[in-house]
Amino acid sequence: MVKKLSVDLNIGNRTYKVGELVAESKSIFFKYEAQFLDKEIEISPFKLKCSDQIYKAPTEPFEGLFGVFYDSLPDGWGRLLFDRAMISKGLYLSSISMLDRLSYVGTNGMGALSYTPISEIENVLPNDFELDNIHQSVNQVLDGDFSDILEQLYQLGGSSGGARPKIVVGYHPLNNHLIYGVDELPEGYEHWIIKFPSSFDPIDIAEIEFVYYQLAIKAGIEMQPSQLFYGKSGKAFFGSKRFDRIGNTRLHSHTAAGMLGDNFRLSSMDYGHLLDATYKLEKNIQSLDKVFKLAAFNLFSHNLDDHSKNFSFLMDHTGKWKFAPAYDLTFSQTGHGFHSTTYDGEGKNPSEKQLIQLASYFKIKNARQIIDEVKTSIDLWNLTAKNVGLNNSTITTIQKQFNQIK
């Protein structure tokens, strides 16, 4: 069991030792490196401010870990793969600590943080791993048959966040070529993520998300370039260029959940909290417009899975923060029928009324224009969905949900 980890920040073509994590007496402690404090870079400005004190991680909501480091860990799909891989090796999950988990992330996590010493899973990637084959392997795991493919899938995308199965790839947009398992990409390749349907997704989830991407772009929402990738069978998979990479250079990323200390599974976050945090980080009143527009889009497009891990912030090598491009925008339900992030306190039946109240509180002067721009883009649902090839049943079902939103 790992008792101590060194934390590094790999950013701007330089590596800084941030500090050390230490496990002791069932608690985790962190202390910044003195030289890092001189950089005046805040990796988590609300919950882990730069100081020479020794910090003790709270028990909740991040399993006894600090939010900024918890963001480095896979959740959902990646955690499922890791846990099953450890069980297949004869290990008890109760014996695997949070520092153990970070040591397996090592240098392969999202964002710019890395952890040493590194625990590695044996490299078992095949030379040719086609998208249809990956999809078949994903389905095997979801069906409980996983003995010989867990480590392959973990290496392909087990360090990424989110509930849905995914892989991280290098993509060459000019020759439409994919490579796997390479962190430092050759010239011409870009860092992308490709998603696969989970067991509870509709069969055309990739096409639905691609339509949402197009509608969001038309509404003026910042997103990374995205497209559909196809297996040899013709099956479509949704992919996006990673926002935590510029070429092979890393950006530090921090989810709203980790930044604000919110339990995204039982979230108490409001769009007001997100607006407030963005303004404090960017110190620019115009920054509120993009968060407000995203809130409006999630409302009118019936994206209920707008939890606090589906919003992120990015920091560059100078320590400057900005709200990250939007991601995971798609038609979605939740078990209780509420938005995961509330609108001025309203989660069950939020409406334009709550948007206007938020705009008034945060003095967003062009709120009406933003709402109209979003509504205009959502009105293109039928035409855009038909152009992508969605069937009429899916188009009609989702349109009926749009019509119920006030």
Secondary structure, DSSP 8 states (H G I E B T S, - for coil): ---EEEEEEEETTEEEEEEEEEEETTEEEEEE-HHHHTTT--SSTTTS-S-SSEEE--STTTTTS-HHHHTTS--THHHHHHHHHHHHTT--GGG--HHHHHHHHTT-SSSSEEEES---------S---HHHHHHHHHHHHTT--TTTHHHHHHHHTTS-SSS-EEEEEEETTTTEEEES-SS--TT-EEEEEE---TTS-TTHHHHHHHHHHHHHHTT--B--EEEEE-TT--EEEEEE-TTEETTEE-EEEEHHHHHT--GGG---BHHHHHHHHHHHH--TTHHHHHHHHHHHHHHTTB----GGG-EEEE-TTS-EEE--B---S-B--TTSS-SSBBTTB-SS--HHHHHHHHHHTT-TTHHHHHHHHHHHHTTHHHHHHHHT--HHHHHHHHHHHHT--
